[in-house]
Amino acid sequence: MIVEQLRNGKSPKAAGMEILRRIVRETERQALWQPALIGADGQPAFDIQFYIVALDDSFAGVTLKGKTHARYALAEPDGGPRLEPLEALLT
């Protein structure tokens, strides 16, 4: 689904966030039959992360739930390794 979003011109971050929103909508729908999918805070009772790299070398890391120090590692030929924060849909 993320690749489809990229093919339609979305950036890696926008594509990842769109799929996270779809997951939240589907989880809310499914929670009618499986209430354990929703936590006490009213949000999904699980987390998920996506690490996305587009053909133009743009990239993003997105997560369903915000975590204080959620990061991912990447390395570029001219800059070496570094840590980047994950962008969260929910806080």
N, C-alpha and C positions, 0 to 999 in steps of 0.2 A: 504494500500500500504506500509506503514511503517513496519507493522508486516511481510509482505512478504520479505522485505529487511532484517529484522532481522533474519528471518528463513534461508536466504541465506548467513548468516555469517557476515553481516555488523554490525558495532558498532551503537549504538543509534545516535550519531552525524552524521555518514556517511549516515545512512538510512534517517534521517530527511533532510539532505542537498540534497540528491538525489531526494526526493519528491518535495522539494522546486524548484529544477532545472526543474523538469517536469511541475510544476505549471507555471513557467516563460515561458517555451516553449509553453505551451497550451494557455496561456494568449496572447502571441505575435501572435499566429495563429488566435485566436478568435478576436483579435483587428481589423482585416481586416473588420469584420462585426459589431463590437461593439467598435468603437474607444475610448469610455469613459473608457475602461479598462486600457489604458495607460495614465500616467500622463504627464505633461509638461516636466519632466526630462527624458522621454523615458522609464521609469520603470513602472511596474504595479502600478495602482492607488490605491492599497489596501495593507494591510499587513496581515500576518497570522503567528501564532506561533504554534509550536508543542512541547509538553512535553513528553518525551519518557523514559520509563523504560523497560529494558530487563529482561529476566528471571534470568540472572546472577547478577542482582541488579546494573548493569551499567546504567547510565542515561545521558540524554542531554536535553537541551532546545534550540531550534533553531527558528529563525525568518526570514522572508523574507527580511525585511529592518532593517538596523542597526539603533538603537536608542541609544542615549548617555548612558542612565541608565536602559536599558531593562534588567530586572532580574526576576528570579522565585525563589520561596521559596521551600525548602525541609527540611525534618527532618529525622535524622537517630537515631536509638536507643542509640548508644553510644556517639553521638556528638551533639544531640539536633538540633534545627532549625538554618538554615543559608540561605543566599541569594547567588544565583549563577547567573552569567551573561548569557544572551541568546547569542548564536553564530549566527551572521547574514550572510546571503548569499550575499545580496547587501548592499552597503554603501550609 
